[in-house]
């Protein structure tokens, strides 16, 4: 039967995991001849000439700490080579929006490397969230610092990675260059969502880092920077200035000083009119670099060189200035813009949210010139309205746990309606809690305990008649305040939030208001409380997880064919992003974005043939799918010692599951899984405690099944609905506590209890695919000779997938990340997994060596030998982290091989290792062309505008020859726009072993082999009967990570504090001994 799945769509939905978004990198065909004003076709090859102030190797200058101080530097400039390497050390803090290649992390490192005297930005600059201010004495970290993070400041991005071997000898590994362009498949020509960027001859850009003290974030930081740029010091320069309003300023002319500082006052709190409580902020503009585009050979530049990264970021800042400063455009993250005009494309999601169409843009240096990647990006937004209405709507939503509403509101911006003479905007940090202000305030608030969201009459705070002195202020900032005793000499008293607003604003809080929670618009250390009735929610992007009904509405809104998205980009995107010719900032900088879609050349690879029991093959239809009708699995495993547990609502069964279980058993046998009818036990949902540490009837049932007299090894669990807490509890009990394989099905009419025979058969067949994999079977393989395509790889290659998942939005700040590794058997049918704890929001896998060792030992036990080749697909890595993978993960891989292979290990020769990064979260899309006329193909309702499955592009929008990457769309979307995967080869010892003379036919170069192997592998995802968008090792590693999230769900709760998560170890994501080396996670 055909495997059905929910089609993907180009929209931004709050993610379960906040993993890094690998961003596509692209090229384009050369542009047509331009006028002399816009000329980027520089034919003489020159390196980027970068001027900085002299870097002194032994001395550093203390960073200025007062707005009146100015560091005087030498006016003499010297050429320097910019070597910038964004790494995971700062990467996980780079941007709350998850945008990759964050300007903050890159430029912070660049500034520190080029000139140690430049102060590193802290809270006021992207890429850092440290709470400490710049020290008044002492030097900043220099390039000679000894920590692993500091070493990233010194090594060039194209330096060879030094890998330690067993004999302590260092081997240098270069990123492999492209061995040639692929040749296999039939040729196609397509559009892509890239546009040529024309740059004025002789453009010079000067970059300055921005530091604001005391530290600020978000819109308040942007407001301070905007106010600073409105001062007279910038009057003459303002037409040629652009900024991202958080970290950097780019100017056509140099500022008057290399270290320019200004003082900007800003009103804060509800008493901003009280000058005694007003703050002044020091804003520093510190010179970082100068780029002269007349010295830059754009046709030779490549984003992968990373020396060009600051250039790209400077251009991104200039192109993004409009959306950051426009009043009718909401800028989300660093590269997304949403029109807030009434005519914008939008749809109500019901309740408190709506969906808005927006656009993404990013500059890329490609093979034949600079391009701008523009894509549609839809996102849920909060509706404008009273916060009282918002909270009441959330409280009555059956899909929302009321105890989690505080976390849902965190980060939402509100306007305070109690202040009439000016607009006051604040950000919600949550409800009032008993721990607010402890150790940070001499008189912390008095908030009732064991109450979720106490009201304004119940929350008391200390109202001071006079501000604190400087000593109290300093201790408060450092969290060293000891609470004052009752009867102290402080001039103030405790009053309720309700009384304060009645006295100050004549706003009465009655009984109904007290039933609603007080919210904190300060932070946990220094809270500021207001009742809901004085807050109005502004239109803004939402990170709240969508309900099932809202998700369906969002998908319907977002799922659009490529031709429609392309038309929206041309008709709406350019205006929203401010890329039209009327943008004065672009004109002042001499930039222009062409409004013509770039054309690329692609090839469509041929599809392999899936093979089942007795080598029976299935025909692949539409290059992507096949069915299971009348066929058995390649290797069906018997299902013995199993049982069924039916969990139901109420005291009586709504449906007797017996007939449905019989139908399921019949389908299992048809697929080749021999089994008999199991016993069925029923348990009432209300009696189940899903708390991990609590005693539950469900745990008693598992203990009963695990009894040696029954010896149950597999349990079919029928759930009454998709209940996340219950599902997580079942997986913890089965996978970790009792070692029982579990398979959950949903007792709904459109699921396991479907009354329609055809749907029931299809549902059961899809479940059977998972059951057989859990039991250790093989659902299908590829026809002999189509697996890894060449004899030297068949049966001698272990394929590995690696992924890391991070705590989701709203999770505890201290919740750990989870790393997963899956490895294949010789047939690529079984993929057992190993899970480990990783440092919170750390992308580099810290225990990769031991994980790989466990996989190699498994191969040794099964086959009594070791693989000659290890092919690794690495997911979740952004372009700025490629070098970190080589520096931190590749040495662990080498050491694991030394440990397992021992004396037989010969570096580079045995085993051969290839490491390929798979990028999914990029914005590259392809749009089909008509054969005649070369226009967008809108036939068949726009479906014809999607490329064929197997379409590969390894030119034009990829890197130059000195890097090896390609885009591959291996699947066919049922609806919407297909997203190709981006593959970047970091290490290759497997495919480049062949020369033109020795490569096996029909291939002409190693690129042919890698592209075809990767495409063929996408037909081996055992849970489906269609080709998938990414190779199974990546897909399975992602699923394994999600299973790890089930185990740690209690730690991902926002209420989990640091003390709750500090003791988490690998055992918390480990599985029972009897389930190790199985696909328990599928």
ABEGO torsion letter per residue (X at the ends): XBBBBBBBBBBBBBBABBBBBBBBBBBBBBBBBBBAABBABBABBBBBBBBBBBBBAABBBBBBABAABBBBBBABBBBBBBBBBBBAAAAAAABAAGBBGBAAAAAAAAAAAABAABBBBBAABBGBABABBBBABEBBBBAABABAAAAAAABBAABBBBBBBAAGBBBBBBBBBBAEBBABEBBBBBBBBBBBBBBBBGBBBBBBBBBBOBBBBEAAAAAAAAAAAABAAAAAAAAABBBAGAABBBBABBBABABBBBBBBBBBEAAAABAAABBBBBBBBBBABBBBAAABBAAABBAAAGAAAAAAAAAAAAAAAAAAABAABBBBEAABBBBABAABBBBBAEEABBBBBBBBBBBBBBAAEBBBBBBBBBBBBBBBEBAAAAAAAAAABAABBAAAAAAAABGBBBBBAABAABBBBBBBAEBBBAABGBGABABBBBBBBGBBGBBAAABBBBBBABBBBAAAAAAAAAGABBBBBBGBABBEBBBBAAAAAAAAAGBBBBAAAAABBBBBABBAABBBBBBAAABBBBBBBBABBBBAAAAAAAAAAABBBAAAAAAAAAAAAAAAAGABAABAAAAAAGBBBBABBBBBBBBBBBBBBBBBBGGBBBBBBGGABBBABGBBBABBBBBBGBBBBBBBBEABBABBAAAAAAAAAAAAAAAGBBBBBBBBBBBBAAABBABAABBBAAAAAAAAAABAAAGBABBBBBBABBBAAAAAAAAAAAAAAAGBBBBBBBBBAABAABABAAAAAAAAAAAAAAAAAAAGBBABBBBBGABAGBAAABGABBBBBBBBBBBBBGBBAABBBBBBBBBBBAAGABBBBBBBBBBBGBABBAAAAAAAAAAAAAAAAAAGBBBABBBBBBBGBBAAAAAAAAAAAAAAAAAAAAAAAEAABBBGAOBBBBBBBBBABBABBBBBBBABGGBBBABGGGAAABBBBGBBBABGABBBAABBBBBBBABBBABEBBBBBBBBBABBAAAAABBAAABBOABABAAAAAAAAAAAAAAABAABABBBABBAAAAAAAAAAAAAAAAAAAAABAABBAAAAAABBAAAABBBAAABGBBAAX
